């Protein structure tokens, strides 16, 4: 039997409209797999975004596993399918998971607490890639994917998703790229510009587990606005 595949996504408030665009783009390219979408709310049990930023992604993926899907692809509501997404699922199932590089450095976007929890120093983290949280593919029956998802929940329980997006030491030109994001203490190190929550924790965990972070160009089927 072919693996049962599911797109997973969630949107609240101003993101509901862009989620609709995502779902319409998938339909336009003939997506026949499952869609597990939360619209105007978050998955059951998920903390509010303001309390534990981006934790809702973990609860959505866990719900996909609980419902028996074999392979799940989390997509941020701002994603758009530019062609058929079945090849993305082929790659997830061939590798066990698909975790994508963000094109930025982990050392710029991980709090002191996050790095300390994983035994990293800032210098080493400056040489490591950050995870791109907009696309997360998991083959939910594979031990490697289960270990990553379980590890993310353990990190959430340890408080590693908490904290402001920007460090109060972040350069003004960096803050200008995401106006309105909260700012506060993240690190005394000026190389740290903030904490990217799921992306920082997910990168640290993937590297600990020996899971590769795929270069972004290998996902030509998906685009962000």
C-alpha positions in Angstrom: 0.0 0.0 0.0 1.3 3.5 -0.8 2.1 5.7 2.2 -0.8 7.8 3.3 0.3 11.5 2.9 -1.0 14.6 4.6 -0.4 18.3 4.4 -0.5 20.0 7.8 -1.1 23.7 8.4 -2.7 26.1 10.8 -3.7 29.8 10.7 -5.2 32.4 12.9 -6.3 36.0 12.6 -4.6 37.7 9.6 -3.1 34.5 8.3 -6.5 32.9 7.5 -6.6 34.5 4.0 -3.1 33.4 3.1 -3.8 29.9 4.3 -6.8 29.9 1.8 -4.3 30.8 -0.9 -2.1 27.8 0.1 -5.0 25.4 0.0 -6.2 26.7 -3.3 -2.7 26.3 -4.8 -2.6 22.7 -3.7 -6.0 22.0 -5.2 -4.9 23.7 -8.4 -2.0 21.2 -8.8 -4.3 18.2 -8.1 -3.3 17.3 -4.6 -5.2 14.1 -3.8 -3.6 13.4 -0.3 -5.0 14.5 3.0 -5.1 18.0 4.4 -5.2 18.6 8.1 -5.8 22.3 8.5 -6.7 24.5 11.5 -8.4 27.7 10.4 -9.0 30.4 13.0 -7.7 28.3 15.8 -4.8 26.1 17.0 -4.5 22.3 17.5 -5.9 20.9 20.7 -3.5 21.2 23.7 -1.3 23.8 22.0 -0.3 26.8 24.1 -1.0 30.2 22.7 1.6 31.6 20.3 2.4 34.5 22.6 3.3 32.1 25.4 5.3 29.4 23.5 6.0 30.8 20.0 5.4 28.3 17.1 4.7 25.4 19.4 1.4 24.9 17.6 3.4 23.3 14.7 4.5 20.4 17.0 0.9 19.8 18.2 -0.3 19.8 14.6 2.3 17.2 13.5 1.6 15.1 16.6 -2.1 15.1 15.7 -1.3 13.9 12.2 0.6 11.0 13.8 -2.3 10.3 16.1 -4.7 10.2 13.2 -2.6 7.5 11.5 -1.0 9.4 8.6 2.3 7.9 7.5 3.9 11.0 6.1 3.2 14.6 7.1 4.4 17.9 5.6 4.0 21.0 7.7 3.6 24.1 5.6 3.3 27.6 7.0 0.1 29.3 5.8 2.2 31.7 3.7 3.6 28.9 1.5 2.3 28.4 -2.1 2.5 25.3 -4.2 4.2 26.2 -7.5 3.8 22.7 -8.9 2.9 19.2 -7.8 4.1 18.5 -4.3 4.2 14.7 -4.6 8.0 14.8 -5.3 8.5 16.5 -1.9 6.8 13.5 -0.2 9.0 11.2 -2.2 12.0 12.8 -0.7 10.6 12.7 2.8 9.9 9.0 2.5 13.3 8.3 1.0 15.2 10.1 3.7 12.9 9.6 6.7 12.4 13.4 7.1 13.0 16.6 5.3 14.4 19.5 7.3 15.4 22.5 5.3 18.2 25.1 5.9 17.0 28.7 6.3 20.1 30.3 4.8 21.0 31.9 8.1 23.3 31.0 10.9 22.2 29.2 14.0 24.5 31.4 16.1 22.7 34.6 15.2 19.3 33.2 16.1 19.6 31.0 19.2 19.2 32.1 22.8 21.9 31.4 25.4 19.5 29.0 27.1 18.9 27.1 23.8 22.6 26.7 23.0 23.4 25.7 26.6 20.7 23.1 26.7 22.3 21.4 23.7 25.9 21.8 24.8 26.8 24.4 22.1 28.9 27.5 22.3 28.2 30.6 20.3 31.3 30.2 18.1 30.4 26.7 17.0 26.8 27.8 16.4 28.0 30.5 14.1 29.2 27.8 11.8 25.9 25.8 11.8 22.8 26.4 9.7 19.4 27.5 11.1 16.4 25.4 10.3 13.7 26.8 8.0 10.5 26.2 10.0 8.1 26.9 7.1 8.6 23.4 5.7 9.0 20.3 7.9 8.5 16.9 6.5 8.3 13.8 8.7 7.9 10.1 7.8 6.0 9.5 11.0 6.7 5.8 11.3 10.4 6.2 11.0 12.4 6.2 14.3 14.5 9.3 13.2 11.3 11.4 12.6 9.8 10.2 15.9 13.0 11.0 17.8 13.0 14.6 16.3 9.4 15.3 17.1 9.6 13.8 20.7 12.8 15.8 21.2 11.0 19.0 20.2 8.3 18.4 22.8 11.0 17.7 25.4 12.6 21.1 24.5 9.2 22.8 24.7 8.7 21.3 28.2 12.1 22.7 29.2 11.0 26.2 28.2 13.3 26.5 25.2 10.6 28.0 23.0 10.1 31.0 25.2 11.6 34.4 24.8 11.5 37.4 22.6 12.1 37.1 18.8 14.7 39.8 18.8 17.7 40.4 21.1 17.8 43.9 22.5 21.3 43.9 21.0 20.1 43.1 17.5 21.2 45.7 14.8 18.5 48.1 13.8 18.7 46.9 10.1 18.0 43.3 11.3 15.0 44.4 13.4 13.7 46.4 10.4 13.1 43.2 8.5 10.4 42.0 10.9 8.8 45.1 12.4 6.5 44.5 15.4 8.3 41.4 16.7 9.0 41.5 20.5 12.5 42.5 21.7 14.2 41.8 25.0 17.1 40.0 26.6 18.3 36.9 24.7 22.1 37.0 25.1 24.9 39.4 26.0 26.7 38.3 22.9 26.3 40.8 20.1 26.5 38.0 17.5 23.1 36.9 18.8 20.3 38.8 17.1 17.4 36.9 18.7 15.8 33.5 19.2 13.9 31.8 16.4 12.1 29.4 18.7 11.2 26.3 16.7 13.9 27.0 14.1 16.7 27.3 16.6 15.6 24.3 18.7 14.9 22.2 15.6 18.3 22.9 14.2 20.1 22.0 17.4 18.1 18.9 17.8 18.6 17.8 14.2 22.3 18.3 14.5 22.4 16.3 17.7 20.5 13.4 16.1 22.7 13.5 12.9 19.8 14.5 10.7 20.8 16.5 7.6 19.5 20.0 6.9 18.6 20.1 3.2 19.5 23.2 1.1 16.5 25.3 0.2 16.9 25.0 -3.6 15.9 21.3 -3.3 12.3 22.4 -2.7 11.5 24.1 -6.0 7.8 23.0 -5.7 7.1 25.4 -2.8 7.5 29.2 -2.5 7.0 31.8 0.1 5.6 35.3 -0.8 
